[in-house]
């Protein structure tokens, strides 16, 4: 079976049922990963309020926050 998604073609040997089962499993993994990222974002937002924008820790947390937001967007595009 050939699947066309995001301008790519993927081949699945297991047929439609195998494809659906794999997709369901993949979506559960993506949902779990998304939940972990969202929890990390919440944690960073709680910590960043304790610092001023000119503090090094603020800058480090801000960079980590931006990276997590980027990861979240990429995951949402795959769900």
Backbone as CSV, one residue per row, in Angstrom:
resi,resn,N_x,N_y,N_z,CA_x,CA_y,CA_z,C_x,C_y,C_z
1,UNK,0.839,-1.163,0.000,0.000,0.000,0.000,0.894,1.239,0.000
2,UNK,0.545,2.225,-0.807,1.276,3.481,-0.867,0.448,4.576,-0.206
3,UNK,1.102,5.396,0.620,0.429,6.493,1.304,1.118,7.786,0.905
4,UNK,0.329,8.747,0.466,0.832,10.053,0.077,0.534,11.029,1.215
5,UNK,1.606,11.585,1.818,1.426,12.504,2.935,2.579,13.492,2.959
6,UNK,2.266,14.765,3.108,3.271,15.831,3.208,4.257,15.787,2.043
7,UNK,3.728,15.646,0.846,4.545,15.608,-0.371,5.550,14.467,-0.386
8,UNK,5.250,13.407,0.339,6.101,12.221,0.362,5.247,10.985,0.122
9,UNK,5.888,9.956,-0.381,5.216,8.677,-0.604,5.855,7.649,0.308
10,UNK,5.027,6.969,1.102,5.517,5.902,1.977,4.856,4.599,1.579
11,UNK,5.621,3.533,1.671,5.127,2.207,1.302,4.941,1.378,2.564
12,UNK,3.771,0.762,2.703,3.465,-0.096,3.846,3.179,-1.498,3.330
13,UNK,3.915,-2.450,3.847,3.793,-3.834,3.409,2.605,-4.550,4.057
14,UNK,2.145,-4.064,5.187,1.118,-4.782,5.954,-0.312,-4.537,5.480
15,UNK,-0.506,-3.712,4.514,-1.845,-3.431,4.039,-2.526,-2.369,4.878
16,UNK,-3.817,-2.185,4.628,-4.559,-1.097,5.257,-4.682,-1.275,6.766
17,UNK,-4.989,-2.494,7.221,-5.120,-2.732,8.668,-3.798,-2.456,9.391
18,UNK,-2.714,-2.915,8.844,-1.409,-2.672,9.437,-1.077,-1.189,9.479
19,UNK,-1.438,-0.489,8.414,-1.218,0.954,8.352,-2.021,1.665,9.424
20,UNK,-3.298,1.306,9.563,-4.156,1.953,10.569,-3.648,1.679,11.976
21,UNK,-3.230,0.430,12.246,-2.722,0.100,13.580,-1.434,0.865,13.888
22,UNK,-0.540,0.943,12.907,0.712,1.680,13.105,0.420,3.154,13.327
23,UNK,-0.480,3.694,12.561,-0.832,5.107,12.686,-1.433,5.402,14.051
24,UNK,-2.278,4.497,14.528,-2.890,4.677,15.856,-1.805,4.657,16.933
25,UNK,-0.873,3.713,16.825,0.231,3.610,17.783,1.123,4.850,17.713
26,UNK,1.428,5.301,16.505,2.262,6.491,16.325,1.595,7.719,16.929
27,UNK,0.276,7.848,16.743,-0.440,8.996,17.289,-0.416,8.990,18.813
28,UNK,-0.494,7.814,19.436,-0.405,7.736,20.890,0.971,8.195,21.359
29,UNK,2.016,7.763,20.659,3.370,8.198,21.000,3.514,9.701,20.847
30,UNK,2.968,10.246,19.758,3.042,11.689,19.530,2.258,12.445,20.590
31,UNK,1.092,11.934,20.969,0.295,12.572,22.015,1.050,12.594,23.339
32,UNK,1.708,11.501,23.675,2.492,11.445,24.914,3.660,12.425,24.865
33,UNK,4.340,12.475,23.748,5.471,13.392,23.602,4.997,14.838,23.671
34,UNK,3.857,15.126,23.069,3.287,16.467,23.111,2.945,16.859,24.547
35,UNK,2.390,15.933,25.309,2.040,16.198,26.700,3.305,16.498,27.520
36,UNK,4.370,15.769,27.283,5.630,16.007,27.994,6.171,17.400,27.664
37,UNK,6.133,17.759,26.393,6.618,19.075,25.980,5.775,20.180,26.608
38,UNK,4.460,20.010,26.621,3.585,21.015,27.227,3.864,21.165,28.723
39,UNK,4.150,20.068,29.402,4.490,20.147,30.826,5.810,20.885,31.035
40,UNK,6.787,20.642,30.165,8.063,21.347,30.263,7.876,22.844,30.027
41,UNK,7.022,23.191,29.065,6.738,24.604,28.782,6.128,25.262,30.012
42,UNK,5.180,24.605,30.643,4.540,25.137,31.849,5.565,25.326,32.959
43,UNK,6.453,24.361,33.121,7.497,24.449,34.148,8.404,25.652,33.892
44,UNK,8.814,25.837,32.649,9.693,26.953,32.299,8.989,28.285,32.538
45,UNK,7.723,28.374,32.175,6.987,29.621,32.391,6.911,29.961,33.874
46,UNK,6.768,28.950,34.720,6.752,29.181,36.156,8.105,29.655,36.673
47,UNK,9.182,29.103,36.134,10.532,29.468,36.593,10.979,30.826,36.060
48,UNK,10.624,31.124,34.831,11.149,32.334,34.186,10.644,33.602,34.871
49,UNK,9.510,33.510,35.552,8.955,34.668,36.256,9.818,35.102,37.437
50,UNK,10.737,34.270,37.876,11.597,34.588,39.014,12.843,35.376,38.621
51,UNK,13.017,35.635,37.327,14.226,36.296,36.847,13.888,37.536,36.033
52,UNK,14.869,38.415,35.937,14.748,39.596,35.085,15.274,39.253,33.695
53,UNK,14.786,39.940,32.668,15.227,39.626,31.298,16.741,39.717,31.082
54,UNK,17.437,40.494,31.877,18.895,40.593,31.684,19.682,39.487,32.399
55,UNK,19.023,38.667,33.199,19.687,37.558,33.893,20.033,36.423,32.924
56,UNK,21.159,35.773,33.173,21.590,34.642,32.331,20.589,33.492,32.394
57,UNK,20.075,33.221,33.574,19.110,32.125,33.734,17.832,32.405,32.945
58,UNK,17.418,33.649,32.912,16.251,34.046,32.121,16.509,33.753,30.640
59,UNK,17.685,34.130,30.169,18.031,33.914,28.755,18.080,32.422,28.418
60,UNK,18.635,31.633,29.345,18.709,30.188,29.129,17.305,29.583,29.069
61,UNK,16.457,29.985,30.005,15.078,29.472,30.025,14.304,29.939,28.804
62,UNK,14.537,31.177,28.390,13.857,31.704,27.202,14.244,30.916,25.954
63,UNK,15.522,30.586,25.819,15.968,29.781,24.672,15.361,28.380,24.715
64,UNK,15.318,27.804,25.905,14.712,26.479,26.050,13.217,26.533,25.716
65,UNK,12.552,27.594,26.159,11.134,27.792,25.859,10.906,27.863,24.345
66,UNK,11.725,28.645,23.660,11.586,28.791,22.208,11.793,27.453,21.498
67,UNK,12.770,26.665,21.956,13.023,25.355,21.362,11.841,24.411,21.583
68,UNK,11.266,24.442,22.784,10.112,23.584,23.077,8.893,23.978,22.241
69,UNK,8.692,25.269,22.044,7.584,25.731,21.201,7.777,25.235,19.762
70,UNK,9.007,25.283,19.292,9.320,24.789,17.945,9.010,23.289,17.844
71,UNK,9.433,22.515,18.858,9.158,21.077,18.875,7.660,20.806,18.916
72,UNK,6.939,21.594,19.688,5.485,21.421,19.804,4.814,21.640,18.448
73,UNK,5.227,22.678,17.743,4.651,22.958,16.411,4.918,21.797,15.449
74,UNK,6.156,21.289,15.473,6.509,20.189,14.585,5.688,18.935,14.904
75,UNK,5.491,18.669,16.197,4.680,17.506,16.579,3.239,17.679,16.143
76,UNK,2.689,18.861,16.348,1.294,19.105,15.964,1.096,18.951,14.466
77,UNK,2.110,19.282,13.691,2.027,19.115,12.233,1.987,17.639,11.857
78,UNK,2.527,16.762,12.719,2.579,15.315,12.429,1.369,14.552,12.963
79,UNK,0.551,15.205,13.767,-0.621,14.506,14.327,-1.784,14.573,13.382
